[in-house]
Amino acid sequence: MSTQKNILRLNFASFDKAWILNYSYTLLRESWSLTEWKKEVLYFIVDWLSGSDEIKTTTSGSTGTPKTISLKKEYVKRSALKTLKFFNLKQGDKALLALPVKYIAGKLMIVRAIEGKMNLYCVEPSLTPAFDETVIDFAAMTPAQVSALLETENGKELLNKIKKLIIGGDKISRSLETKLDALKTEIWHTYGMTETITHIALKKVNGKDKTQYFKPLPGVSLSLAEDNRLIIDASGIGVRFLKTNDIAEINPDGSFIIKGRIDNVIISGGVKLFPEEMEKKIEKVMKKPFYFKGEPDDKFGEKPVLVIESEIPVDKEKVMKEIKPLLSKYELPKKIITKKEFEKTLSGKIKR
């Protein structure tokens, strides 16, 4: 166990839970010397090892105002054990915590390390997390973190130190997925939410065995509502027939793809348009951050609008010329607007 300015090493492989709890209390009593993110890690360890039956966590706010929800520790532990088993993680393996502990993804990295008796290597959460370990067996990051790291001088080298990496919290763009193919790290995209205690499905996104489909973890059953929203049933983690806001297609073997969120769907002239699919089609020609949204229209009910983040005027005719061959006639934006800065949730997702 050790703490440095920007690093916190927690050796869960060599100490029992009582010792870990006492160590955490000791550090917190000297909290004047700790940065805020380290305090959050230690407070959660104390919370997890306390006698309470539940933990509290904050939702991402992607569907509205972030809220605090309670999760039973029994289910949280089962979720952690599922991940440990899937990735064949063992006692003494090294895990990297580079996510904020405020959200469930960061909390679960700590729980996996404690319950799996792993060594947890904690670094300050940032867009470009800094870590200097020779080998890391398991880590979790957001697409934004991986993209930003790959833009740094030694980002590829850092990511290649990780044996197995899960990426979650947002979609992975095609351009990022292409870059991931150049890494030797085994990389999975996760599907899940706070209410499902992080991921309930995974898909491999690089290597020879990569796929476009998510595969649910054992004990997870999926179905579709009448409006094609995904329904998740996983009694082992306390999730019973949870109707999500994600529109999905399920294959006969149980694998699935997410087409988009129902609250983002644009119905124009009776045609359903999925902004997330449209964005994938044009991202290779877009030079600035962007998204599609729907606006009311007297003739068609709704019309697709392309929103571009830019502090200077955009050549809209040029943009339209570049994207026109990539979209159907229904998907073509009826208007292009610019915003100086996109509004985002606390977890970094664009608020449409």
C-alpha positions in Angstrom: 0.0 0.0 0.0 1.4 3.4 -0.9 0.3 6.9 -1.8 2.2 9.4 -3.9 1.2 12.8 -5.3 -0.7 11.5 -8.3 -0.8 7.8 -7.6 -2.5 5.6 -5.0 -1.5 1.9 -4.9 -3.7 -0.5 -3.0 -2.5 -4.0 -2.6 -5.7 -6.0 -2.1 -3.9 -9.2 -2.9 -1.9 -9.3 0.3 -4.2 -7.9 3.0 -7.5 -8.9 4.4 -10.5 -6.6 4.4 -10.2 -5.6 8.1 -6.6 -4.4 7.4 -7.7 -2.5 4.3 -10.5 -0.8 6.2 -8.2 0.2 9.0 -5.6 1.5 6.4 -8.2 3.6 4.6 -9.4 5.1 7.9 -5.8 5.9 8.8 -5.2 7.7 5.5 -8.5 9.6 5.8 -7.5 10.8 9.3 -4.6 12.6 7.6 -6.8 13.8 4.8 -5.1 17.2 4.8 -2.4 15.6 2.7 -4.7 13.9 0.3 -6.0 15.2 -3.0 -9.8 15.1 -3.5 -9.9 12.2 -5.9 -7.9 10.0 -3.4 -10.3 10.9 -0.7 -13.2 9.7 -2.9 -11.4 6.4 -3.5 -10.8 5.8 0.2 -14.3 6.9 1.3 -15.8 4.4 -1.1 -13.6 1.6 0.2 -14.8 2.4 3.7 -18.4 2.5 2.4 -18.0 -0.8 0.6 -16.4 -2.6 3.6 -18.9 -1.1 6.1 -21.9 -3.1 7.5 -24.5 -1.3 5.3 -26.4 -3.4 2.7 -26.4 -0.8 -0.1 -24.2 1.8 -1.8 -25.3 5.0 -3.4 -24.1 6.2 -6.8 -24.9 9.0 -9.3 -26.3 8.4 -12.7 -24.6 10.0 -15.7 -27.4 12.4 -16.5 -27.6 11.4 -20.2 -31.4 11.2 -20.0 -31.9 14.2 -17.7 -30.7 15.6 -14.4 -28.2 13.2 -12.7 -29.8 11.5 -9.7 -28.6 9.4 -6.8 -29.8 5.8 -6.7 -29.1 2.9 -4.2 -27.8 -0.5 -5.2 -27.7 -3.6 -3.1 -24.1 -4.6 -2.3 -25.1 -8.3 -2.9 -25.9 -7.4 -6.5 -22.9 -5.1 -7.0 -20.6 -7.9 -5.9 -22.3 -10.4 -8.3 -21.8 -8.0 -11.1 -18.1 -7.6 -10.2 -17.6 -11.4 -10.0 -19.2 -11.8 -13.5 -16.5 -9.5 -15.0 -13.7 -11.2 -13.1 -14.8 -14.5 -14.4 -15.3 -13.3 -18.0 -11.9 -11.9 -18.2 -10.2 -14.6 -16.2 -8.8 -12.2 -13.7 -6.9 -13.7 -10.8 -5.6 -12.8 -7.4 -2.5 -10.5 -7.7 -3.4 -9.2 -11.1 -3.0 -5.5 -11.5 -6.1 -3.3 -12.3 -6.0 0.4 -13.3 -8.5 2.9 -11.9 -8.6 6.0 -14.1 -12.3 6.8 -13.8 -14.0 9.1 -11.3 -15.4 7.1 -8.3 -18.5 9.3 -8.3 -20.0 7.1 -11.0 -20.7 3.3 -11.0 -17.9 2.5 -13.5 -15.3 3.8 -11.1 -16.9 2.2 -8.1 -17.0 -1.2 -9.8 -13.2 -1.1 -10.6 -12.6 -0.9 -6.8 -15.1 -3.6 -6.0 -13.6 -6.0 -8.6 -10.2 -5.3 -7.1 -11.3 -6.0 -3.5 -13.4 -9.0 -4.3 -10.9 -10.5 -6.7 -7.9 -9.7 -4.4 -6.2 -7.7 -7.1 -3.7 -4.9 -6.9 -5.4 -1.6 -7.7 -3.3 1.1 -9.2 -5.2 4.4 -9.0 -4.4 7.5 -10.9 -6.1 10.9 -11.1 -9.1 10.8 -13.4 -8.5 13.0 -16.4 -8.9 13.0 -20.2 -5.3 11.7 -20.5 -4.7 9.5 -17.4 -1.0 9.2 -16.6 0.3 5.8 -15.5 3.8 4.4 -15.5 3.4 0.7 -14.6 5.1 -1.8 -16.8 2.1 -4.1 -17.2 -1.6 -3.7 -16.3 -3.9 -6.7 -16.5 -7.2 -4.9 -16.6 -8.5 -1.3 -17.0 -11.6 0.6 -17.9 -11.8 3.9 -19.8 -14.2 6.1 -21.7 -13.9 6.6 -25.5 -12.9 10.2 -24.9 -10.0 9.1 -22.7 -8.7 6.5 -25.2 -9.1 9.0 -28.1 -7.2 11.7 -26.1 -4.5 9.3 -25.1 -3.9 8.2 -28.7 -3.3 11.9 -29.6 -0.4 12.2 -27.1 3.1 11.3 -28.0 3.3 8.1 -25.9 -0.4 7.3 -25.8 -0.1 4.2 -28.0 2.7 2.9 -25.9 0.8 3.5 -22.7 -2.3 1.7 -23.9 -0.3 -1.3 -25.1 0.8 -1.8 -21.5 -2.8 -2.8 -20.7 -3.6 -6.5 -21.4 -7.4 -6.2 -21.3 -9.3 -2.9 -21.6 -13.0 -2.2 -21.5 -14.4 1.0 -23.0 -17.8 2.3 -21.9 -20.0 5.2 -21.2 -20.5 6.3 -24.8 -20.3 5.1 -28.4 -17.0 4.3 -30.1 -16.6 6.1 -33.4 -15.5 4.4 -36.5 -12.3 6.5 -36.6 -11.5 5.4 -33.1 -12.2 1.8 -33.8 -9.8 1.9 -36.7 -7.1 3.2 -34.4 -7.8 0.5 -31.8 -7.0 -2.1 -34.4 -3.4 -1.0 -34.3 -3.1 -1.8 -30.6 -2.1 -5.2 -29.2 -4.3 -4.7 -26.2 -7.5 -6.8 -26.1 -10.3 -4.3 -26.2 -14.1 -4.6 -25.5 -16.9 -2.1 -25.8 -19.3 -2.4 -23.0 -23.1 -2.0 -22.9 -24.9 -1.1 -19.7 -26.0 1.6 -17.4 -25.9 2.6 -13.7 -29.2 0.7 -13.0 -27.6 -2.5 -14.4 -24.5 -2.0 -12.3 -22.3 -1.2 -15.3 -22.1 -3.6 -18.2 -24.4 -6.5 -18.9 -23.0 -7.1 -22.4 -19.6 -6.9 -24.3 -18.3 -6.8 -27.8 -14.7 -7.2 -29.0 -13.7 -4.2 -31.0 -10.2 -5.1 -32.2 -8.3 -8.1 -33.3 -9.3 -11.0 -35.6 -12.3 -11.9 -33.4 -13.8 -8.4 -33.3 -17.5 -8.1 -34.0 -20.2 -5.5 -34.5 -22.6 -7.3 -32.0 -22.8 -7.1 -28.2 -23.1 -10.4 -26.5 -24.9 -10.5 -23.1 -23.1 -11.9 -20.1 -24.3 -15.2 -18.6 -27.5 -14.8 -16.6 -28.7 -11.9 -18.7 -31.9 -12.3 -20.9 -32.9 -9.7 -23.5 -36.1 -9.0 -25.3 -37.7 -6.1 -27.3 -40.7 -4.0 -26.4 -43.3 -3.2 -29.0 -41.4 0.0 -29.9 -38.1 -2.1 -30.2 -36.7 -0.7 -27.0 -34.4 -3.2 -25.3 -35.7 -5.0 -22.2 -33.1 -6.4 -19.8 -33.8 -9.2 -17.3 -31.0 -10.2 -15.0 -32.4 -11.4 -11.7 -28.9 -12.3 -10.4 -28.1 -8.6 -10.2 -31.5 -7.4 -9.2 -32.7 -6.2 -12.6 -36.1 -7.4 -13.6 -37.5 -6.5 -17.0 -35.9 -3.1 -17.2 -37.2 -1.3 -20.3 -34.3 0.9 -21.6 -34.4 3.9 -23.9 -32.2 2.1 -26.4 -33.7 0.8 -29.7 -32.1 -2.5 -30.5 -32.0 -5.4 -32.9 -31.5 -8.9 -31.4 -30.1 -11.8 -33.5 -31.3 -15.4 -33.1 -28.2 -16.2 -31.1 -29.0 -13.5 -28.5 -26.3 -11.0 -29.7 -27.6 -7.5 -30.5 -26.8 -4.0 -31.8 -28.0 -0.7 -30.6 -29.5 1.5 -33.3 -30.0 4.6 -31.1 -32.0 6.1 -28.3 -35.7 6.4 -28.5 -35.6 10.0 -27.2 -33.3 10.9 -30.1 -35.3 9.3 -32.9 -36.5 11.8 -35.6 -39.8 10.9 -37.3 -39.8 12.9 -40.6 -42.7 12.3 -42.9 -43.5 9.0 -41.2 -39.9 7.8 -41.7 -37.9 6.9 -38.5 -34.4 8.4 -38.6 -31.7 7.4 -36.1 -29.3 10.2 -35.4 -26.6 7.9 -34.0 -26.6 5.9 -37.3 -26.5 9.1 -39.4 -23.6 10.4 -37.4 -21.6 7.2 -38.0 -22.2 7.6 -41.8 -20.6 11.1 -42.0 -18.1 11.2 -39.2 -15.2 10.4 -41.6 -15.7 13.7 -43.4 -16.6 15.9 -40.4 -13.7 18.0 -39.1 -15.5 19.4 -36.0 -17.7 17.9 -33.2 -21.3 17.5 -34.4 -24.6 15.7 -33.8 -28.1 15.4 -35.4 -31.3 16.4 -33.8 -34.9 16.8 -34.8 -36.8 20.1 -35.0 -40.6 20.6 -35.4 -41.7 21.0 -39.1 -45.1 22.0 -40.4 -44.9 19.7 -43.4 -43.1 16.6 -42.2 -43.7 16.7 -38.4 -40.0 16.8 -37.7 -36.9 17.6 -39.8 -33.3 16.5 -39.3 -30.9 19.3 -38.3 -27.1 19.0 -38.2 -25.5 20.9 -35.3 -21.8 21.7 -35.5 -19.6 22.9 -32.7 -17.5 25.8 -34.0 -16.5 29.3 -32.8 -16.2 30.5 -36.4 -18.7 30.4 -39.2 -18.9 27.1 -41.1 -19.1 26.8 -44.9 -22.5 25.1 -44.9 -22.6 24.5 -48.6 -19.3 22.7 -48.4 -20.5 20.6 -45.5 -23.7 19.6 -47.4 -21.7 18.7 -50.5 -19.4 16.4 -48.5 -22.2 14.6 -46.6 -24.8 14.3 -49.3 -23.3 11.1 -50.9 -23.2 9.4 -47.5 -26.9 9.9 -46.4 -30.2 9.0 -47.8 -32.6 11.7 -49.0 -34.6 11.4 -45.8 -31.5 11.8 -43.6 -30.1 14.9 -45.3 -30.3 17.8 -42.8 -32.8 20.4 -43.7 -30.8 22.9 -41.8 -27.2 23.3 -40.5 -26.6 25.3 -37.4 -23.5 26.0 -35.3 -22.9 26.4 -31.6 -19.8 27.8 -30.0 -19.7 25.1 -27.3 -21.8 22.0 -26.8 -23.5 21.5 -23.4 -22.4 18.3 -21.8 -23.3 16.1 -18.9 -21.0 15.7 -15.9 -19.8 12.5 -17.4 -18.9 14.2 -20.7 -21.8 13.2 -23.0 -23.3 15.8 -25.3 -26.7 17.1 -24.3 -28.8 17.0 -27.5 
